[in-house]
């Protein structure tokens, strides 16, 4: 049996990260819980005419209206017939709040940040840009997402998603 010193234990705690697990299709994703302002759960969205396909709609939030990004659209998955769950995220400076719609939200998972593996070189460019790597979990891979890359303004600036059609994996 290995004896762990208090210093090693503190170092391990510093390297752990809590991820909120979420799902799109059959895949598992995670976002640092510190980057999530609130989980609204299943919400009907108001569609926005002429919006890019990655904009799922808008949702009321505490006296404000948030643009909600469709994670399924970003992945090139077809629209779901089910009502998605909305997470409220904001950028690091707290200037831009937005929603992210996913199929469902799971629990909080604590992982060691050193266990994050790089994206494979065979991953398509859109996914390389969206994904920050993956953790091997007992139930399969959990892909880590960076909310900064999911901001509607940043997605529009990237130019990678403007020609994506719903269900198109190109």
N, C-alpha and C positions, 0 to 999 in steps of 0.2 A: 504494500500500500504506500502510495506516494504522499508525503506530508507537504502541504502547501503553506508557505509562509504568508503572513498577513500582507506583506508587500506584493507577493505574487497574486493573491486574491484580489487586492485593490486594483492591480494592473488588469486582471481579467475583467473586473467590473467596468473599468474604463474603456475596454475594447468591446463591450457588449452594446448592442443596439436593439431597440424595440421597433418592430415593423408591424404595421397594420396590414394583415393579409386581405387580398381582394382577388376577385376572379373575373376573367373575361373569356368566354368560351370554356375550354377545358384547362386553361392555363392559370397558374397561380402567380400573383405579383405582390410586391410589398413596398410600402412607403414608410419612411421614418415617422413614427407617431408624433414626434415633435414638430413636423411640418404640416400636420393635419389640424385644422382649426375645429372642425366638427364633422360628424357623420350624420347626415340628415335622413338616411334610410331611403326607402322607395319614394320617389316623387315623380309626379306628372310634370313634364316640361312644356313650356310654351315655345313652339317652333318659331324660328326667325327666317322669314323669306329671304332668299338670295344669299344666305350665309354659307361659308365654306362647309363642306360635308362633315368636318370634324367638330363643328358646333352643333351639339345636340339640341340646344335651345337655351332658354333663360329660365331661371328659377328665383322666386322671391326669397330673400334672406334678411331677416332683421331690419326691415325697412329699406332694404336695398334690392337691386336686381343683379343677379350674378349670371355671367355667361357660363354655360356648362359644356365641357368638352366631352365628346363621346370617345371613350377609350377603344371601344369596338371598331369605330371608324378609323382610328389611328392604326390599328392592327390590320385593317383590311377585312375584318369579319363582317358578315351580313348583320343588318339590324336585328335585334332580338324582339320577339313579340311580347316579352315580359317587360314590366316597368323596371328600370334600373335603379340602383342605389346611387345617391349623390354624396360625395365627400366635398367639404369646403376646404380649399387650400389657399395659401397666399404666398407671395414671393418673399424673399429674405428680408426686404426692406419694409414689408407690410403695405406696399403701395397698390398692389393688384391682387384682389381676391377673386377666385373663380371656382367653379364646380367641376368635378370629374365624375362622369357616370360610368359605373362598372356593373357587371351582372349581379354580383353580390359581394358582401363584405364579411370576412371571417373574423377571427380573433386576433389578439396581439401575440406576436411570436418574438422571442428574444434570441438573437443570434450573435456570434462573435464576428466582429467586423473583419477580422483577419481571414475568415473563411469565404469571403466574397471572391468568386472566380470571374475572370475577365470574360467579355463576350467572345464567342467563337468567331474566327475570321470569316466563316462561311455565312454569317448572319447578314440578311439584306440591309442595305444602307439606312432605311427608315428605322428599323429595329435597333441597329447599332447606335443610332442617334438617341433613341428613346430610352434604351436599357443601360443601366450602370453596372451590369454583371448579374450573377446569379449565385444563390446559395443552394447547396445540395441538402435537401430536407428528407426525412424518412418517407414522406409521401410523394416526393419528386422535387423538381426544381422550383425555386421561388425567385422570380426575376425582380431585381431592385429597380425602382423608378425614382427619378429625380423630379420633384414637382416643378422646379424651375424650367425644365424642358417642356412641361405640359401646359404652361401658360398660353392662353389663346394668342396673345400678341407675339410670343416667341415662336409658336407654331406657324403663324402667318409669315413671320420674318424668315423662317427657315426655307420656305419655298418647297419643301418636300411633300407637303400634304395638300396643296391647292388643287391638284389634278386627280386626287384619289377619289374614286367612286365607291359608294357603299358596296362592300363585298369584293372589292378589287384588291388583290394581293400584290400588285406590281410594285 
